[in-house]
Amino acid sequence: MNAMFRGETGQASVELVALAPLIVAVLLAAAQLLAAGAARELADHSAEAAAVALLQGADPRQAAREAVPGWAGGRFHVRLEARRVHVRLRPRAFLPGLARMLEATGEADAGPVSSR
């Protein structure tokens, strides 16, 4: 009976080594999806903060910048069209070029112009 299992010594280790790249790829893909989802939420939040700033007479670009964490500094763009705010945010990416594909957008409207 011992002779039957002699060839299988280390089989689990070999299988684990063979599956390690796949496990790492799945974990990286899951992390990238989480980063893209966070970027989407942050873009929406930032656009809403900018719209509120418009209503309060403050600087909407500054409000949008303050609404996102520091890592978004160079990955962030705010565009104003009258009282509508558009925010683009690129998440961090493990592969070059992937951030552009996962770019998130957020929009908010400050409503009609007050007649006061």
C-alpha positions, 0 to 999 in steps of 0.5 A: 500500500505504501508503494501506491502513494509513493508517487503522489508525494508532493502532489498538493505542493505542485498543484498549489504552485500551478494554481498560484498565478490564477489565485493571484490574478483573481485577487487582483481582478477583485481588487481592481473591481473594488477600486473602480466601484470606489472611484464611481462613488467618489465621482458622484460624491464629488459632483454633488459637493460641487453642486452644493457649492454652486448653490452656496456661492462657493468655488465648485471646483475646490469643493469637488477636490476636497470631496475626494481623497488625496490619491485622486489628485492627478486622476480627477477632472471637473467640468462645469456647464452652467449649473451642471457639474461633470466629474471624471475620476480614474481609479488606480490600476495594476495594469497601464491603460486599465485605469482609462477603461475603468474611468468613472463619471459623476454628474450633479445639477444645482437646479435652476438659477435663483431669481432673487 
